[in-house]
Amino acid sequence: MKLNDISELYWYAIYVRSRHEFHVFERLSGANIDSFLPTVERLSRWKDRKKMVNFPLFPGYLFVHINKSYNNILTVLKTNGVVRFLGLSPREPEPIPEEQIISLKKVVESKEFLDPHPYLKEGQRIRIKRGALAGVEGLLIEKTGQHNLVISVDILQRGVSLKVDASEVEIV
């Protein structure tokens, strides 16, 4: 079985059992399947010591670079710890654009401080998580490269806009 036919390789996201990201990554690498597990280094503290530890950037997920053949997909799915491929349909894995993986690899390799961040789209309903405005809800809009929370008063057909840091909000 040939997993590295360069002509039609695509990146796919796979969902793995909880806390099995590193094990699955090792098993896939051992089977010569090109895979990518983005990690971040964080300081972990115990009662008696502190230590820098690698954590998955996206807990429960990693990426594989394969061609979309039945055998290749089956080989990945048979890997101990793999739950399923991600896609719009349960039976159809969805390829990830190469540019997204390249960008993610560059950012991870830069060793800059990374923090997982909720995926936000313009028009989503969001809530502020912390601070004096905790609990305030509204719609997310983007204006001149900044995120804004819009609070609307429907009966007046008016609204107010407030600049927000995207890391301070959650999806409602």
ChimeraX commands (.cxc) that place a marker at each C-alpha (Angstrom):
marker #1 position 0.00,0.00,0.00 radius 0.5
marker #1 position 1.45,3.35,-1.03 radius 0.5
marker #1 position 0.42,6.27,1.18 radius 0.5
marker #1 position 2.67,8.90,-0.33 radius 0.5
marker #1 position 1.49,9.27,-3.91 radius 0.5
marker #1 position 2.51,12.93,-4.28 radius 0.5
marker #1 position 0.08,13.62,-7.15 radius 0.5
marker #1 position -3.07,13.76,-5.02 radius 0.5
marker #1 position -2.08,14.37,-1.42 radius 0.5
marker #1 position -4.51,16.35,0.72 radius 0.5
marker #1 position -4.56,17.32,4.37 radius 0.5
marker #1 position -7.42,15.98,6.49 radius 0.5
marker #1 position -8.31,16.54,10.12 radius 0.5
marker #1 position -8.94,13.52,12.29 radius 0.5
marker #1 position -10.64,13.33,15.65 radius 0.5
marker #1 position -8.91,11.08,18.19 radius 0.5
marker #1 position -9.77,9.67,21.60 radius 0.5
marker #1 position -9.32,12.06,24.51 radius 0.5
marker #1 position -5.65,12.49,25.48 radius 0.5
marker #1 position -4.46,10.17,22.70 radius 0.5
marker #1 position -3.06,12.81,20.34 radius 0.5
marker #1 position 0.62,11.97,20.91 radius 0.5
marker #1 position 0.02,8.19,20.80 radius 0.5
marker #1 position -1.92,8.42,17.52 radius 0.5
marker #1 position 0.74,10.73,16.05 radius 0.5
marker #1 position 3.46,8.19,16.90 radius 0.5
marker #1 position 1.44,5.28,15.46 radius 0.5
marker #1 position 0.73,7.16,12.22 radius 0.5
marker #1 position 4.37,8.22,11.88 radius 0.5
marker #1 position 5.43,4.61,12.53 radius 0.5
marker #1 position 3.17,3.55,9.65 radius 0.5
marker #1 position 4.87,6.13,7.35 radius 0.5
marker #1 position 1.77,8.30,7.22 radius 0.5
marker #1 position 2.63,11.99,7.03 radius 0.5
marker #1 position 0.90,13.61,10.00 radius 0.5
marker #1 position 1.00,16.91,11.84 radius 0.5
marker #1 position 0.23,17.49,15.52 radius 0.5
marker #1 position 0.52,21.21,16.34 radius 0.5
marker #1 position 1.71,21.63,19.92 radius 0.5
marker #1 position 2.42,24.47,22.32 radius 0.5
marker #1 position 4.77,24.47,25.25 radius 0.5
marker #1 position 3.27,25.52,28.58 radius 0.5
marker #1 position 4.55,25.66,32.13 radius 0.5
marker #1 position 2.91,22.95,34.23 radius 0.5
marker #1 position 2.95,23.23,37.99 radius 0.5
marker #1 position 2.77,20.49,40.54 radius 0.5
marker #1 position 3.12,20.76,44.32 radius 0.5
marker #1 position 6.85,20.06,44.24 radius 0.5
marker #1 position 8.02,21.34,40.82 radius 0.5
marker #1 position 7.41,23.25,37.61 radius 0.5
marker #1 position 8.13,21.92,34.15 radius 0.5
marker #1 position 7.65,22.98,30.53 radius 0.5
marker #1 position 5.28,20.48,28.87 radius 0.5
marker #1 position 4.02,20.12,25.29 radius 0.5
marker #1 position 0.25,20.24,24.87 radius 0.5
marker #1 position -1.79,19.80,21.67 radius 0.5
marker #1 position -2.86,23.17,20.28 radius 0.5
marker #1 position -6.19,21.62,19.27 radius 0.5
marker #1 position -6.98,18.93,21.87 radius 0.5
marker #1 position -8.53,15.87,20.29 radius 0.5
marker #1 position -7.40,16.63,16.73 radius 0.5
marker #1 position -4.47,16.13,14.42 radius 0.5
marker #1 position -3.87,16.23,10.68 radius 0.5
marker #1 position -2.89,13.60,8.11 radius 0.5
marker #1 position -1.50,14.13,4.60 radius 0.5
marker #1 position -2.81,11.34,2.37 radius 0.5
marker #1 position -4.47,10.79,-0.96 radius 0.5
marker #1 position -8.19,10.17,-0.82 radius 0.5
marker #1 position -8.25,6.47,-1.55 radius 0.5
marker #1 position -10.40,3.98,0.32 radius 0.5
marker #1 position -7.31,2.04,1.50 radius 0.5
marker #1 position -5.54,5.11,2.85 radius 0.5
marker #1 position -8.61,6.34,4.70 radius 0.5
marker #1 position -9.20,2.86,6.11 radius 0.5
marker #1 position -5.56,2.57,7.25 radius 0.5
marker #1 position -5.87,5.83,9.19 radius 0.5
marker #1 position -9.25,4.84,10.67 radius 0.5
marker #1 position -7.84,1.47,11.81 radius 0.5
marker #1 position -5.08,3.23,13.75 radius 0.5
marker #1 position -5.65,2.68,17.46 radius 0.5
marker #1 position -7.07,5.88,18.99 radius 0.5
marker #1 position -8.51,7.39,15.79 radius 0.5
marker #1 position -12.26,8.04,16.05 radius 0.5
marker #1 position -13.15,9.59,12.68 radius 0.5
marker #1 position -12.27,12.00,9.90 radius 0.5
marker #1 position -13.84,15.45,9.97 radius 0.5
marker #1 position -16.08,16.54,7.13 radius 0.5
marker #1 position -19.37,18.10,6.21 radius 0.5
marker #1 position -20.84,14.63,5.74 radius 0.5
marker #1 position -20.11,11.75,8.15 radius 0.5
marker #1 position -18.90,9.54,5.30 radius 0.5
marker #1 position -16.93,12.11,3.33 radius 0.5
marker #1 position -13.65,13.52,4.74 radius 0.5
marker #1 position -13.23,17.21,3.94 radius 0.5
marker #1 position -9.78,18.29,2.63 radius 0.5
marker #1 position -8.12,21.23,4.37 radius 0.5
marker #1 position -6.56,23.92,2.16 radius 0.5
marker #1 position -2.76,23.48,2.03 radius 0.5
marker #1 position -2.26,27.19,2.86 radius 0.5
marker #1 position -3.97,26.76,6.26 radius 0.5
marker #1 position -1.65,23.90,7.23 radius 0.5
marker #1 position 1.45,25.76,5.96 radius 0.5
marker #1 position 0.46,28.84,7.99 radius 0.5
marker #1 position -0.22,26.74,11.08 radius 0.5
marker #1 position 3.15,24.99,10.76 radius 0.5
marker #1 position 4.99,28.32,10.42 radius 0.5
marker #1 position 3.27,29.76,13.49 radius 0.5
marker #1 position 3.95,26.64,15.59 radius 0.5
marker #1 position 7.60,26.50,14.46 radius 0.5
marker #1 position 8.10,30.18,15.35 radius 0.5
marker #1 position 7.74,29.26,19.05 radius 0.5
marker #1 position 5.72,32.45,19.60 radius 0.5
marker #1 position 3.19,32.36,22.41 radius 0.5
marker #1 position 0.05,30.77,20.96 radius 0.5
marker #1 position -3.29,30.50,22.60 radius 0.5
marker #1 position -6.17,28.43,21.24 radius 0.5
marker #1 position -8.91,30.74,20.07 radius 0.5
marker #1 position -12.58,30.18,19.26 radius 0.5
marker #1 position -13.43,30.22,15.57 radius 0.5
marker #1 position -15.39,33.41,15.02 radius 0.5
marker #1 position -17.31,34.44,11.93 radius 0.5
marker #1 position -18.90,37.77,11.26 radius 0.5
marker #1 position -22.56,37.72,12.22 radius 0.5
marker #1 position -22.18,35.15,15.02 radius 0.5
marker #1 position -23.87,35.77,18.34 radius 0.5
marker #1 position -21.18,36.20,21.04 radius 0.5
marker #1 position -20.89,36.91,24.79 radius 0.5
marker #1 position -18.11,38.71,26.68 radius 0.5
marker #1 position -16.46,36.27,29.12 radius 0.5
marker #1 position -14.55,38.52,31.54 radius 0.5
marker #1 position -14.29,41.97,32.96 radius 0.5
marker #1 position -16.82,44.66,33.71 radius 0.5
marker #1 position -18.89,43.67,30.66 radius 0.5
marker #1 position -18.99,39.92,31.40 radius 0.5
marker #1 position -22.25,38.42,30.18 radius 0.5
marker #1 position -23.02,41.12,27.61 radius 0.5
marker #1 position -24.25,39.51,24.38 radius 0.5
marker #1 position -24.44,40.77,20.83 radius 0.5
marker #1 position -23.40,40.15,17.23 radius 0.5
marker #1 position -19.83,40.04,16.01 radius 0.5
marker #1 position -18.90,42.35,13.17 radius 0.5
marker #1 position -15.53,43.22,11.71 radius 0.5
marker #1 position -14.74,46.84,11.00 radius 0.5
marker #1 position -11.38,48.03,9.68 radius 0.5
marker #1 position -9.66,44.84,10.82 radius 0.5
marker #1 position -11.03,44.97,14.38 radius 0.5
marker #1 position -13.72,42.90,16.04 radius 0.5
marker #1 position -16.75,44.73,17.33 radius 0.5
marker #1 position -19.67,43.59,19.44 radius 0.5
marker #1 position -22.93,45.09,18.29 radius 0.5
marker #1 position -25.77,45.31,20.77 radius 0.5
marker #1 position -29.08,45.93,19.05 radius 0.5
marker #1 position -32.35,47.22,20.43 radius 0.5
marker #1 position -34.81,45.72,17.95 radius 0.5
marker #1 position -37.83,47.81,18.90 radius 0.5
marker #1 position -35.85,51.02,18.29 radius 0.5
marker #1 position -34.06,49.59,15.26 radius 0.5
marker #1 position -30.84,51.00,16.67 radius 0.5
marker #1 position -27.64,49.55,17.99 radius 0.5
marker #1 position -24.33,50.37,19.58 radius 0.5
marker #1 position -20.92,49.02,18.68 radius 0.5
marker #1 position -18.11,48.21,21.09 radius 0.5
marker #1 position -14.57,47.20,20.19 radius 0.5
marker #1 position -13.74,43.80,21.75 radius 0.5
marker #1 position -10.68,41.58,21.96 radius 0.5
marker #1 position -11.61,38.32,20.23 radius 0.5
marker #1 position -9.96,36.31,23.03 radius 0.5
marker #1 position -12.41,37.80,25.53 radius 0.5
marker #1 position -15.56,36.49,23.84 radius 0.5
marker #1 position -17.31,33.17,23.45 radius 0.5
marker #1 position -19.88,31.92,20.98 radius 0.5
marker #1 position -23.43,31.84,22.35 radius 0.5
marker link #1:1,2 radius 0.2
marker link #1:2,3 radius 0.2
marker link #1:3,4 radius 0.2
marker link #1:4,5 radius 0.2
marker link #1:5,6 radius 0.2
marker link #1:6,7 radius 0.2
marker link #1:7,8 radius 0.2
marker link #1:8,9 radius 0.2
marker link #1:9,10 radius 0.2
marker link #1:10,11 radius 0.2
marker link #1:11,12 radius 0.2
marker link #1:12,13 radius 0.2
marker link #1:13,14 radius 0.2
marker link #1:14,15 radius 0.2
marker link #1:15,16 radius 0.2
marker link #1:16,17 radius 0.2
marker link #1:17,18 radius 0.2
marker link #1:18,19 radius 0.2
marker link #1:19,20 radius 0.2
marker link #1:20,21 radius 0.2
marker link #1:21,22 radius 0.2
marker link #1:22,23 radius 0.2
marker link #1:23,24 radius 0.2
marker link #1:24,25 radius 0.2
marker link #1:25,26 radius 0.2
marker link #1:26,27 radius 0.2
marker link #1:27,28 radius 0.2
marker link #1:28,29 radius 0.2
marker link #1:29,30 radius 0.2
marker link #1:30,31 radius 0.2
marker link #1:31,32 radius 0.2
marker link #1:32,33 radius 0.2
marker link #1:33,34 radius 0.2
marker link #1:34,35 radius 0.2
marker link #1:35,36 radius 0.2
marker link #1:36,37 radius 0.2
marker link #1:37,38 radius 0.2
marker link #1:38,39 radius 0.2
marker link #1:39,40 radius 0.2
marker link #1:40,41 radius 0.2
marker link #1:41,42 radius 0.2
marker link #1:42,43 radius 0.2
marker link #1:43,44 radius 0.2
marker link #1:44,45 radius 0.2
marker link #1:45,46 radius 0.2
marker link #1:46,47 radius 0.2
marker link #1:47,48 radius 0.2
marker link #1:48,49 radius 0.2
marker link #1:49,50 radius 0.2
marker link #1:50,51 radius 0.2
marker link #1:51,52 radius 0.2
marker link #1:52,53 radius 0.2
marker link #1:53,54 radius 0.2
marker link #1:54,55 radius 0.2
marker link #1:55,56 radius 0.2
marker link #1:56,57 radius 0.2
marker link #1:57,58 radius 0.2
marker link #1:58,59 radius 0.2
marker link #1:59,60 radius 0.2
marker link #1:60,61 radius 0.2
marker link #1:61,62 radius 0.2
marker link #1:62,63 radius 0.2
marker link #1:63,64 radius 0.2
marker link #1:64,65 radius 0.2
marker link #1:65,66 radius 0.2
marker link #1:66,67 radius 0.2
marker link #1:67,68 radius 0.2
marker link #1:68,69 radius 0.2
marker link #1:69,70 radius 0.2
marker link #1:70,71 radius 0.2
marker link #1:71,72 radius 0.2
marker link #1:72,73 radius 0.2
marker link #1:73,74 radius 0.2
marker link #1:74,75 radius 0.2
marker link #1:75,76 radius 0.2
marker link #1:76,77 radius 0.2
marker link #1:77,78 radius 0.2
marker link #1:78,79 radius 0.2
marker link #1:79,80 radius 0.2
marker link #1:80,81 radius 0.2
marker link #1:81,82 radius 0.2
marker link #1:82,83 radius 0.2
marker link #1:83,84 radius 0.2
marker link #1:84,85 radius 0.2
marker link #1:85,86 radius 0.2
marker link #1:86,87 radius 0.2
marker link #1:87,88 radius 0.2
marker link #1:88,89 radius 0.2
marker link #1:89,90 radius 0.2
marker link #1:90,91 radius 0.2
marker link #1:91,92 radius 0.2
marker link #1:92,93 radius 0.2
marker link #1:93,94 radius 0.2
marker link #1:94,95 radius 0.2
marker link #1:95,96 radius 0.2
marker link #1:96,97 radius 0.2
marker link #1:97,98 radius 0.2
marker link #1:98,99 radius 0.2
marker link #1:99,100 radius 0.2
marker link #1:100,101 radius 0.2
marker link #1:101,102 radius 0.2
marker link #1:102,103 radius 0.2
marker link #1:103,104 radius 0.2
marker link #1:104,105 radius 0.2
marker link #1:105,106 radius 0.2
marker link #1:106,107 radius 0.2
marker link #1:107,108 radius 0.2
marker link #1:108,109 radius 0.2
marker link #1:109,110 radius 0.2
marker link #1:110,111 radius 0.2
marker link #1:111,112 radius 0.2
marker link #1:112,113 radius 0.2
marker link #1:113,114 radius 0.2
marker link #1:114,115 radius 0.2
marker link #1:115,116 radius 0.2
marker link #1:116,117 radius 0.2
marker link #1:117,118 radius 0.2
marker link #1:118,119 radius 0.2
marker link #1:119,120 radius 0.2
marker link #1:120,121 radius 0.2
marker link #1:121,122 radius 0.2
marker link #1:122,123 radius 0.2
marker link #1:123,124 radius 0.2
marker link #1:124,125 radius 0.2
marker link #1:125,126 radius 0.2
marker link #1:126,127 radius 0.2
marker link #1:127,128 radius 0.2
marker link #1:128,129 radius 0.2
marker link #1:129,130 radius 0.2
marker link #1:130,131 radius 0.2
marker link #1:131,132 radius 0.2
marker link #1:132,133 radius 0.2
marker link #1:133,134 radius 0.2
marker link #1:134,135 radius 0.2
marker link #1:135,136 radius 0.2
marker link #1:136,137 radius 0.2
marker link #1:137,138 radius 0.2
marker link #1:138,139 radius 0.2
marker link #1:139,140 radius 0.2
marker link #1:140,141 radius 0.2
marker link #1:141,142 radius 0.2
marker link #1:142,143 radius 0.2
marker link #1:143,144 radius 0.2
marker link #1:144,145 radius 0.2
marker link #1:145,146 radius 0.2
marker link #1:146,147 radius 0.2
marker link #1:147,148 radius 0.2
marker link #1:148,149 radius 0.2
marker link #1:149,150 radius 0.2
marker link #1:150,151 radius 0.2
marker link #1:151,152 radius 0.2
marker link #1:152,153 radius 0.2
marker link #1:153,154 radius 0.2
marker link #1:154,155 radius 0.2
marker link #1:155,156 radius 0.2
marker link #1:156,157 radius 0.2
marker link #1:157,158 radius 0.2
marker link #1:158,159 radius 0.2
marker link #1:159,160 radius 0.2
marker link #1:160,161 radius 0.2
marker link #1:161,162 radius 0.2
marker link #1:162,163 radius 0.2
marker link #1:163,164 radius 0.2
marker link #1:164,165 radius 0.2
marker link #1:165,166 radius 0.2
marker link #1:166,167 radius 0.2
marker link #1:167,168 radius 0.2
marker link #1:168,169 radius 0.2
marker link #1:169,170 radius 0.2
marker link #1:170,171 radius 0.2
marker link #1:171,172 radius 0.2
view
